[in-house]
């Protein structure tokens, strides 16, 4: 190219670039510089680029009181020039508060964000997106009625946004307006026929209302769809279980296990449902099958068999536990339960090596096993290190028993 390259830049862009340089070096103070720069444009640019601090610094150059004073009400008898100036000032005031609110929201400062957006509305901003943003902020601040009111002011523009119905339903629910919440979900199901999330939410509402039969029926209908996940089965089944509807929970979770036989999360929730139903053996069998896929569950399977009265089965499974600390802690308890005191006492060195004797419950168990095999000196060594009040009282009883054995050995033969 023969001639120099020409770059066409508007005067506003040049002013913005100049201000950016100044913001990075020193704050502007000269009035003539302030007159040349549109700080709202600078703040919007910085906000768009994610530079929240610089956006704030740009807005700090503006006086909201001065903007408010310039935004005089428009009247019919105004001259065109004055009307245009007033309308511009009102627009800038609204934009200022929107920018302030957006910055505060992104910084997680929800109270200042709400105040700023309300100021923007007072300045004449009337976008549905602004009302929706305000509704979300109010919901996060647990001002649920204000959230509902903001959605109502957003108008018809948000009637085809699915998340709006979730927000309204949950806000009403949290205000104790269960009928209104369910009605909103019914309305949403008619509008968004392919969106099953409203049915899912309704299931949980029915569970909270203790309408378990209705919840189970609706839940089965929801789970008939191809797009549901294993998490949906678990969530509905677990919610029913925690609410006390164990039989309904078992129905969901057994179906889930048939569909997802290798999912250990399903197995765990199903097992806990059987525990709630008092069926420990069934729970143990389920967890054992899951433990074959995830060895970290083997200790739980062993414990469930122990609780179900199958102590030898529990001991067999204990040998399959890979975590040594977990294995030894559980094995010690099983030996004590089986009255195998010699084997329990023989674990002392292994427990010491793994640092498990710092657990006073374990130390007391070892001391008790040593007492039962007649090694009173070793038992006393451990008893003297107990500090917990409940174990200290038990240690006194063991010492009394050891003294009786010393006085009358035939009693402990």
Buried (B, 14 or more C-beta within 10 A) or exposed (E): EEEEEEEEEEEEEEBBEBBBEBBEEEEBEEEEBEEBBBBBBBBBBBBEEEBBEBBBBBBEBBEBEEBBEBBBEBEEEBEEEEBEBBBEBBBBBBBBBBBBBBBBBEEEBBEBBBBBBBBBBEBEBEBBEBBBBBBBBBBBBEBBEBBBBBBEBBEEEBEEBEEBBBBBBBBBBBBEBBEBBBEBBEBBBEEBEEBBBBBBBBBBBBBEEEBBEBBBBBBBEBBEEEEBEEEBBBBBBBBBBBBEBBEBBBBBBBBBBEEBEEBBBBBBBBBBBBBBBEBBBBBBBBBBBBBEEBEEBBBBBBBBBBBBEBBEBBBEBBEBBEEEEBBBBBBBBBBBEBEBBEBBBBBBEBBEEBEBBEEBBBBBBBBBBBBBBBBBEBBBBBBEBBEEEEBEEBBEEBBEBBEEBEEEEEEBE
